[in-house]
Every structure is written in structure tokens, then in C-alpha cells.
Amino acid sequence: MTRDDFNRRAVRYETETTVSFDVRPFGTKQQDAVTVFLGEKEFQHFTGALNRLKNVRLVVDHKFSGTSQIDGFIEHLKPALCVSIEMR
């Protein structure tokens, strides 16, 4: 999966303080979508290009299962960008 795939299928919602991405349209590939998104944010953080103005919320459903890689991305990004994963 690529960032372009993510951009085509994830549903984006934005408020003044939060950008939400609904990854439920990925079905059983939600884990891949979240990994691609957080991996890009991790790279942006590493290169100093991370936009820190808004919180990020990733909306998933019961098909989503976390991984140690996703947990690691969140752990690194939390101080820089308040990342939360909302389970539905």
C-alpha cells in the first residue's frame, strides 16, 4: 500500500484542532493503511517536516488489530503530534 492508496480511500474530516482519517473503507487492510500513514508521519518528524498544528485521529473498526510497529509509531509521535486511535 502507498500513500496515494491511503489518500484515495481514507475519508478525511477536519476541525480547527483535529484532522481525522476514517480508514474503515480499507476493511481488512486497515492495519496496512494505519501503518502507511503513521510511517509517513514518523518520517516527517525525523526530517523536521511534521505539521504540529493539529491533532490526528484515526478511526478504525473491529477488523483493526494493532501491531508493535504501530504502537512504536504512536509512542514516538505522541509528544510531537497528539495521535489517537479511536476504536469503533
N, C-alpha and C positions, 0 to 999 in steps of 0.2 A: 504494500500500500504506500502511496506517495502523499505528499501534502496536497497536491492537486485533487487526488481522490477524496481526501478529507474535506477540502473546500467545496467540492461538488455535492457531497451528500450530507454533511453535517448542517444542521439548522442553527443559524446564529441569531441570538437575541441580545440586545444591548440596552443598558440603562446608563445613567450618569456614573454609576460606580462599578458596574459589573458587566462583563461580556460572558454570555452563556452559549455553550455549544451543545446541542442535543445530538448525541451520537446513536440514539436508538435506531435510526434508519439503517445502521450498519448491521443490525441483527446479531448474528453470532460472531461478527468481526468487530464488535465494539472495543474489545481489548486491543486489537491492532490499531484502530482509529485513535484511541487514547494514547497509546504508545507513540505513534507518529506525532501527534500534537504536542505531547509533553517533551518528547525528544527534541523537537524543533525549539521549544521554549528553553530547554536546557542549553542548547547550542547558542541561542541568542543571549542567554545570561552569561555564558562563558565568554562570548565575544564582546559583551558590553552593549549589545543592541536590543536588550529586552525592554519592552514598553512597560513601565511600572505604574502607570496611571490608573489602571483598573484591575479589579479582582477578576478571576476566571472561575467559571463554574462549568463542570462537565456533567451533563445529565445522561444517566445510564439507566438500564432496567435490569431485571432479574437474570438476563443472559450474560451480564458482565461479571467477570471474575478478575480480581486484581492479581498482580504479579509482584515479585520482589523488585523488578525493574521499574514498574510504575510507582511503587512505594518509594524507591530511591529518587526518582524524578521529583515526586511531590515533596519529599524531605529536603531536597536541595532548593527547590523553587519557593517553598513556603515563605522563607524570610524575604525574598525578593518580590514575590507576586503571590498574594494570598490565594492559593489554589485550593479549591474544594471539589470533591466529587460527590454529587448528590445521587443517592440511590433511590430509584422509584420502583 
